[in-house]
Amino acid sequence: MSQDNPSTTADSGGKSPGIGRKAADKSARTRAREFALQALYQHLVGRNAAADIDTFTRDLAGFHKADSAHFDALMHGCIAEAGVLDALITPRLDRPLAEISPIEHGVLWIGAYEFQHCLDVPWRVVLNECIELAKSFGGTDGHKYVNGVLHQLAAQVRPAEVSASPVRSGARKTAP
């Protein structure tokens, strides 16, 4: 069974995961994304070396509950492919990339990376997990921005999967 069961990664009633979702309810992959975001923040802000960030992060409390393979893929993959990920993200932004907060930047990297490389994770799960990361760690409305950018990106990177998904109630519909 996938660790990214949509029923366990769904919106937690409008509350951030730290508040609305008990720590025991978080999947190992959700935890891996949280640690990866913290690591990417260190990379984006502190320009620390990936190996140093990796060592530091693995020593943090609770890391043993995270999916370390998924953490490795996200952290090392996002850093290694930063230019490619930025090139995917930038055309969907309404401002220069340098004006995006490092948290939202890291969340967008995680979403873009998972859309491209984690095909076992449904696109809606990637989107929802990234929205929850932005709610927990980002600015007040950062999750809305992340949602808009990643939704557009999903349609480009995973067009067949997105077009096959039923339209959810309350979702934006495009004119014919």
N, C-alpha and C positions, 0 to 999 in steps of 0.2 A: 504494500500500500504506500502511495506517495506521501511524503511528509508535508506536502503542500495541498492537502485536502481543502477544496474551496470552502467547505462548511466550517473549517476551523480557522480560515484566514479571512473570513468575511468581515465586513465592517462591524466593529464592536459597539454598536449603538451610538455612534457619533463621538465616542470618547477615545482618547488616545490609548494605545495598547498598554502603556504603563499604568493607566487608571482603570480602563474598562475591561481589560483582559488580564486575568491573574497570571503571574509569572509561570505557574505550573501549567497553564493552558497554552503557552507558546510552544510552537514546534521547534525542532532543532534547526530547521532552515530559517525560520523567522529570527531566531537568536543569531544565526550565522550572518544574516543580512544586517542586523543591528551592530554586530561587532565589525563587519566589513565597512559599514558607514562610518563608524568611529575611526577606523584605520584610514579610510579615504580622506576623512577630514584632516587627520594628521599629515597626510601626504599633500593635500591641497594647501593647507595653511602653513604648516611647518616645513614643508619640502623635505621631510625626513626620508631616509632610504627605506625601501620596501622591506628589506630584511630586518631592520631595526624596529619598524612598525609591527611586523609579524611577531617578533619575539616579545615585544611589549604587550601586544594584544592578547597573546596566548596566556600571559600571566595574570590577566584581569579576572576578577571574581566572576564566576558563572560561565566562563568560556568552555569548561568541560561539558556543559549541556548543549553546546552549539554543534552543528554539523561542520566539523573542521574541514572536510573536503570541499563543501560548498563555500565556506569562508575563504579557503585558499583560491578557489576558482574566481570568486568575486574580487577579492582584494588584488591578487596578482594579475588577474585578467584585466581588470579595469585600469590598473596602473600601466600595464604593458600596452594596452590598446587605447590609451587616453586620447591620442590624436584622432583615431578612427571614430571613437565614441563622440568626441566633441564635434566632428564633422557631421555625424548623424543628427545630433541634437541641435546644433546652431541654427539651421534653417527654420526650425520650428519656434525659435525664441522671438519675443517682441522687444528684446534689448540685447546689448552686447553680452557675450558669455561672461566677461569680466565683472559684470554687474549682478550676476546671479550669486546668491549666498553660497558659501562652500558646502553647506548642508544640502541644499537643493541640487547643487552641482553633483555631489556624491550620489544622491538618490537617483538623479537622472542617469548617471553612469551605470549604476546597478541595474536599473530598468532596461537601458539599452543593451547592456551586456547580456542580461538574462533573455531578452527577446531574441538575441542572435545565437547564443550558445547553450541555453538551457531549454531545449525544445520539449523536454519532458514536463515542464511546468507550463500549464495553460496561460495564455496571454492575460486573461482576466485576473488570475492569481498574482502574476507579476505586477500588474497595475495596482491591484488592491494592496499588496504588500508594500509597494513603494509609497502609496498614499498614506498608509499607516506609519511608515518611517518618517515621512514628512510631517505628519501630525505630531508625532512623538518628539522629534528632534528639531524640526524646522520652525520658521516664523509662523505667525498667526494664520495667514492664508496661503502659505507655501504649498500646502497639499493640493490646493485648487490649481495652482500653476503646474505642479508636477503632473497632475491628472491630465490637464489639457495637452501638455507637451508629449507625454508618454502615450496618450490615446492616439494622437496623430502618428507617432512613431510606430506603434503597433500595427496600424493600418498599412504602413509601408513595409515593415520588416516581416510581418506575418499576415499578408493579405488574405490568403485562403482561410486561415483560422478565424480572423476577425470577421470576414464576410459570412462565414458559416455560423457565427454566433447569433443567437436570437437577440433582437433588440430588447433591452430591459425596460421595464416600465419606468418612466421618468427620465429616460435617456434622451439625449438630443437626437432629433431626427433631421436628416438633410432633405432639402426640397428636391422633388423629382426633376 
